Amino acid sequence: MVGNAFFFRRLNDHIQYLKKVQGAIEDKNSFEGTDPHHCKLGEWLYGTGPEEAAVIGVKAATIFKELFEPHERFHNASHRALEKHAAGDHEGCEKEMTEMHTLSGVLVNILIKLDDLSH
């Protein structure tokens, strides 16, 4: 069975990635982002995540599948934000950061639903 706070750890992985992108936009680090398969959340999504959600039940397995599309869109927006920042397009960067934060909220809500089902 999936342990207590398991999905919150995945949520934390996502938040840490978001903070790295934010830091790069603020010129506090040189983070360049990754593709959706190579962040901690993505490694789980495309690795052991499906089996771990299935262990909880059919509903969790179905909800789990909702993570893929917004996760990929989140990475696309983060890449665009970093590119626009590097090009000096502050308005375009802000637009992409807004999209990232919107998608982040979607991912967080799905992970919280999964966590609720795991108890």
C-alpha positions in Angstrom: 0.0 0.0 0.0 1.1 3.5 -0.7 2.4 5.2 2.5 1.1 8.2 4.4 1.8 11.5 2.6 3.0 9.7 -0.4 1.2 11.9 -2.9 2.2 15.0 -0.9 5.8 14.0 -1.5 5.0 14.0 -5.3 3.4 17.4 -4.8 6.5 18.6 -3.1 8.6 17.4 -6.0 6.5 19.5 -8.3 6.7 22.6 -6.1 10.5 22.3 -5.9 10.6 22.2 -9.8 8.3 25.3 -9.9 10.7 27.1 -7.4 13.7 26.3 -9.6 12.0 27.8 -12.7 11.0 30.8 -10.6 14.6 31.2 -9.4 15.9 31.1 -13.0 13.4 33.8 -14.0 14.6 35.9 -11.1 18.3 35.2 -12.1 18.9 33.4 -8.8 20.0 30.1 -10.5 20.8 28.8 -14.0 18.1 26.1 -14.1 17.2 25.3 -17.7 14.2 23.0 -17.1 13.7 19.4 -18.2 11.3 17.6 -20.4 8.2 16.1 -18.7 9.9 12.6 -18.3 12.9 13.8 -16.4 11.7 15.8 -13.5 11.0 13.9 -10.2 7.2 14.0 -10.8 7.7 12.9 -14.4 10.0 10.0 -13.5 7.2 8.8 -11.1 4.4 9.4 -13.7 6.2 7.4 -16.4 7.7 4.9 -13.9 6.1 3.4 -10.8 3.1 5.8 -10.6 0.6 3.8 -12.6 1.0 0.7 -10.5 1.0 2.7 -7.2 -2.2 4.4 -8.1 -3.8 1.1 -9.3 -3.0 -0.5 -5.9 -5.3 2.1 -4.3 -8.1 1.3 -6.7 -9.8 1.9 -10.0 -10.8 5.4 -9.1 -7.3 6.4 -8.2 -6.0 4.8 -11.4 -8.4 6.9 -13.4 -7.6 10.1 -11.5 -3.9 9.4 -11.9 -4.3 9.5 -15.7 -5.5 13.1 -15.3 -1.9 14.2 -14.4 -0.3 13.6 -17.7 -1.8 16.3 -19.9 -1.4 19.3 -17.4 2.0 18.0 -16.4 3.2 18.1 -20.1 1.6 21.5 -20.6 3.3 22.8 -17.4 6.7 21.8 -18.8 5.9 23.4 -22.1 4.9 26.7 -20.4 8.1 26.5 -18.2 10.3 26.1 -21.3 8.6 29.0 -23.0 8.9 31.2 -19.8 12.6 30.5 -19.6 13.1 31.2 -23.3 11.2 34.4 -23.2 13.1 35.5 -20.1 16.4 34.8 -21.9 15.2 36.8 -24.8 14.3 39.8 -22.6 10.5 39.4 -23.3 9.3 40.2 -19.8 5.6 40.4 -20.8 5.8 37.0 -22.6 7.6 35.5 -19.7 4.9 36.7 -17.2 2.2 35.2 -19.5 3.9 31.9 -19.5 4.5 32.0 -15.7 0.8 32.7 -15.2 0.0 29.6 -17.3 2.6 27.6 -15.3 0.9 28.6 -12.0 -2.5 27.8 -13.4 -1.4 24.3 -14.4 0.4 23.9 -11.2 -2.9 24.4 -9.4 -4.5 21.7 -11.5 -1.7 19.3 -10.7 -1.8 20.0 -7.0 -5.6 19.4 -6.9 -5.2 16.0 -8.7 -2.4 15.0 -6.3 -4.6 16.0 -3.3 -7.5 13.9 -4.7 -5.1 10.9 -4.9 -3.8 11.5 -1.4 -7.4 11.6 -0.1 -8.1 8.2 -1.8 -5.0 6.7 -0.3 -6.3 6.9 3.3 
